[in-house]
């Protein structure tokens, strides 16, 4: 893409004048929470040197202490150059309550572990060296969105070592005083156009926005629009001429076409700000019990992706590691991922856009239902939806999973209303994507009905799902072979939506080492292939089902049911797996 910059953390709003703050920082534990009383915000005696953005729990941080510490401190020098505009400090992800100080003064705070946040530090810095100190509090509370992070002092079942503090890129950006702050890009296939909504930092007279789309260097539409109340809305027809035909270059897994987007903010004839972006033209719709992409039935071959690495946990070790994961997932014959209990580094979404990998975007769960949990979840969920809205690879929003955080959803009206409120709130911002309210278990309202079943036998699976389809869709009996879970909460029923088996498989196999998966562990490659083939073929044989999601991409700590180990080595020849998936 025209504006691609290696390691740039915000690929859909690109400016050239930025500084990556990853690397060596001073670090200290503060188990007594005495740091602020002792004036650590003005500087502290370091206990360790930590490599940001890796958390202290990881080997790549240089510390590798898996003990939970509620309070941690970071410090480093900021070198600031002369600048006429504003200086922003960006945190791609910090878990959980982050307070930042520059030269001893607090510049801002944020609650949440997964969404990007920013502070304007212009009035707190001077030219030359400045001191940046960050204090992060991360509790074991189940009221905060945790995802797969454990809340006791050991790993258990499918919960892993916690992630504390800075775990995504920290960076500084020099920006104009009056600038574009956010861009929402919506493809409109019916009118062959794209809608661009650009927020501006000030509401001044005579501000205009210039927008131009191009495809492989050829202009595909341009316009000037006025800025009103801090918002500019532009619509561009994006047909372009290729080989004597005028056409829209659609985005799909088979042809992941992307347009470049140039945006310029003017005051009169003076250019105030310039940013680069990109977008894909694609349409996700539901027709009866099928999901359509660009008007064509889409069969989704997904794989569950938890995004953990052996030595860096939730933090990808590099951009190259993200690219490698996507390439290997596609080599296994999958056309998408269900990004499970994690909001991934946005560079992953960039490469999914570029390579044509479908993404279900899921939010990390809380594990209790309280007013505080509802507030924490809702606030950060919408931050994430807004942050990642414009990525064409995201084709489904999945805010809830398996009743985590809503444990009594089957009968509790308040918990049912909570999932419905998140559904409608998401739809209020994004009308173009399906929303799944409670992936795998008791659904309330949901655009897709998703079922989780780790039955080992392909024959038993196919028999049950063929013979009892009507009964479990009417909520008259459990939907899965084991007979425990129902498809809908009390008072809700099947409305003819698409059906996807969004978790299955999970076959444990790792050449005799300890660990667990779903069902009985297989002894060798031949046994794995036989079971994988049988259960995958059974899922695909359900003519009323329009996709599946296998568990999972790679092993994760004690969980050994990945198609790759934690070092990303294939356990089985990927061509064998791909043949079964695509057969």
Secondary structure as GFF3:
##gff-version 3
##sequence-region A 1 583
A	DSSP	beta_strand	18	20	.	.	.	ID=ss1
A	DSSP	beta_strand	23	29	.	.	.	ID=ss2
A	DSSP	three_ten_helix	40	42	.	.	.	ID=ss3
A	DSSP	beta_strand	48	52	.	.	.	ID=ss4
A	DSSP	three_ten_helix	59	61	.	.	.	ID=ss5
A	DSSP	beta_strand	71	80	.	.	.	ID=ss6
A	DSSP	beta_strand	86	91	.	.	.	ID=ss7
A	DSSP	beta_strand	94	95	.	.	.	ID=ss8
A	DSSP	beta_strand	97	102	.	.	.	ID=ss9
A	DSSP	beta_strand	105	111	.	.	.	ID=ss10
A	DSSP	beta_strand	117	120	.	.	.	ID=ss11
A	DSSP	three_ten_helix	122	124	.	.	.	ID=ss12
A	DSSP	beta_strand	128	137	.	.	.	ID=ss13
A	DSSP	beta_strand	165	166	.	.	.	ID=ss14
A	DSSP	beta_strand	170	175	.	.	.	ID=ss15
A	DSSP	beta_strand	180	188	.	.	.	ID=ss16
A	DSSP	three_ten_helix	189	191	.	.	.	ID=ss17
A	DSSP	beta_strand	193	200	.	.	.	ID=ss18
A	DSSP	beta_strand	207	215	.	.	.	ID=ss19
A	DSSP	beta_strand	218	226	.	.	.	ID=ss20
A	DSSP	beta_strand	231	237	.	.	.	ID=ss21
A	DSSP	beta_strand	240	242	.	.	.	ID=ss22
A	DSSP	beta_strand	245	247	.	.	.	ID=ss23
A	DSSP	beta_strand	259	267	.	.	.	ID=ss24
A	DSSP	beta_strand	270	279	.	.	.	ID=ss25
A	DSSP	beta_strand	284	287	.	.	.	ID=ss26
A	DSSP	beta_strand	290	293	.	.	.	ID=ss27
A	DSSP	beta_strand	296	297	.	.	.	ID=ss28
A	DSSP	beta_strand	300	305	.	.	.	ID=ss29
A	DSSP	alpha_helix	319	331	.	.	.	ID=ss30
A	DSSP	beta_strand	336	339	.	.	.	ID=ss31
A	DSSP	alpha_helix	346	355	.	.	.	ID=ss32
A	DSSP	beta_strand	358	362	.	.	.	ID=ss33
A	DSSP	alpha_helix	371	388	.	.	.	ID=ss34
A	DSSP	beta_strand	394	398	.	.	.	ID=ss35
A	DSSP	alpha_helix	413	429	.	.	.	ID=ss36
A	DSSP	beta_strand	434	436	.	.	.	ID=ss37
A	DSSP	beta_strand	448	452	.	.	.	ID=ss38
A	DSSP	alpha_helix	458	467	.	.	.	ID=ss39
A	DSSP	alpha_helix	469	473	.	.	.	ID=ss40
A	DSSP	beta_strand	498	505	.	.	.	ID=ss41
A	DSSP	alpha_helix	525	540	.	.	.	ID=ss42
A	DSSP	beta_strand	545	551	.	.	.	ID=ss43
A	DSSP	alpha_helix	574	582	.	.	.	ID=ss44
###
